[in-house]
């Protein structure tokens, strides 16, 4: 295994200095140093940027004035948040415990208060929701007499805080304290976990927050709802530090918990590295640095929750100068369908003939990539191909067909050979890798992610993480990290009934708010709840055919899998032709109607075209589609809708093209477990 990355932290400090230097204050002030005795002057200055201070209380407000963060510093730092004047969460203490002391120290005084107001545009290299993101917030930073600091940002769609340390050399973080309290009656969608060893592929369990106790561990993100206001807890910008989890404390209380640094590990099979003993600390890291953002996405309704890009906005800016080679796209995937291709004259399996068939299918349908999943190399040694596979030959063939090759690898097998494997694969013409089975987010594994991302970028390769923790905005910093799993996706249909329409219509409000998710849609064998049976080698989906089509519009992933057999897609050219026209990156999003776990109706723009996607749970629904989001004019509207018999034969659908006008209103019907998808193209 590799040693912990240290050099990366030096470049991180340089990045942060550059970012701080370029952030502008819309009032012409870069920083305001406040003397407590000059209270009147202080309040006048701070009101200019929606920040106020009393003797020991500091307040920052979102640009629209609806969110207020109140910070109190006595012996401990406490904070709370109000939305439209009503308190929605509070914290009894936040702090960091180091081997050498605390941040802030108990007797730390506030030496300086800095405030800024920022309004700027972010142009993503890979636009997941929007091709231009408004980054507007008010900032409050408290610098303590010890030199450490605590920064709060208030956005219109949430708040975040992070610590900053200022020590020489290295520091040892023993513990972080983050205590959160919700009002009585708060609802939750809670991703219950058994341990820190997890793929983070969870069902979000509807619960009352008051009932969640110490034994209830959760990965992030986790969603809470206070009197109709949504609060999604997650984090951004995790580097050289472990990921945050939650434990219940009863009566609406929660505390952050973090995996300690591994001391002893046991390898089982070729991929599962279990921690059997830990150090008595979370991380040994650079003494001068910022720590991850603790993020609280806040939305007054369910629709605004889906639209938030707060995690992305808080991440470090792009670190790549040349990004022209980064190419999002769709992927023909082999593993879910178990290479069950048919109507061919060769034996299907892990061999070049099979993958040339995938390449031909991808090429003829404008699909950008195929993936070679598990089986192409001798497990345990990524440098040794199995008999029947020649990746270099496949890359040449794929290149001639304008298709790229992505290779699946087990993370630790890759890490053992990363400096040998990546240059070789680049030479062959491999366009990306899918790294699997990390199943942890302690500091050691987080550092693996960063090493893998940076090194693949040097070799012009994309990366897709499976068996992964939640996204933390890394796609902004390293845009070759296009997507990741960390989601209970459709592969589970091979062995369980967990991936049902209710689960699908919960994910956009929970896991997807944190970032792109490689859920892997595209099933062509569709079943209602009564007739569905888990099938490992000939899998099915729960819900209708159109539900599967709509997932491509609703779910965000700049690498979007077509998970079923190419043979099945070839037999279904109408469905396949529609799916392959759906973009994987977007210029805009508008959520039109939404309720967590029940339904979702949204529109996305790509260029001048708009796409509409709708999902429902196991209840049939009629939704009103208002086309007022369209610019003026007439549009050709290509529609995939549930067929009249989709409730009894889930593959039943209706495909039609009509002409509509901006502002037109129409009713759409969704069958139980159903969906709706449409493409709107301006009439020239």
Secondary structure, 3 states (H helix, E strand, C coil): CCCCCCHHHHHHHHHHHHHHHHCCCCCCCCCCCCCCCCHHHHHHHHHCCCEEECCCEEEEECCCCCEEEEEEECCCEEEEEEECCEEEEEEEEEEEEECCEEECCCCCCEEEEEEEEEEEEECCCCCCCCCCEEEEEEEEEEEECCCCEEEEEEECCEEEEEEEEEEEEEEEEEEEEEEEECCCCCEEEEEEECCCCCCCCCCEEEEEHHHCCCCCEECCCEEEEECCEEEEEEEECCCCCCCEEEEEEECCEEEEEECCCEEEEEEECCCEEEEEEECCCCEEEEEEEECCEEEEEEECCHHHHHHCCHHHHHCCCCCCCCCCCCCCEEEECCCCCCCCCCCCCCCCCCCHHHHHHHHHHHHHCCCCEEEECCCCECCCCCCCECCCCCHHHHHHHHHHCCCEEEEEEEHHHHHHHHHHHHHHHHHHCCCEEEEECCCCCCHHHHHHHHHHHHHHHHCCCEEEECCCCCCCCHHHHCCCEEEECCCCCHHHHHCCCCCCHHHHHHHCCCHHHHCCCCCCCCCCCEECCCCCCCCCCCCCEECCHHHHHHHHHHCCCCEEEECCCHHHHHHCHHHHHHHCCCCCCCCEEEEEEEECCCEEEEEEEECCEEEEEEEECCCCEEEEEEHHHCCCCEEEEEEEEECCCCCCCCCCEEEEEEEEECCCEEEEEECCCCEEEEEEEECC
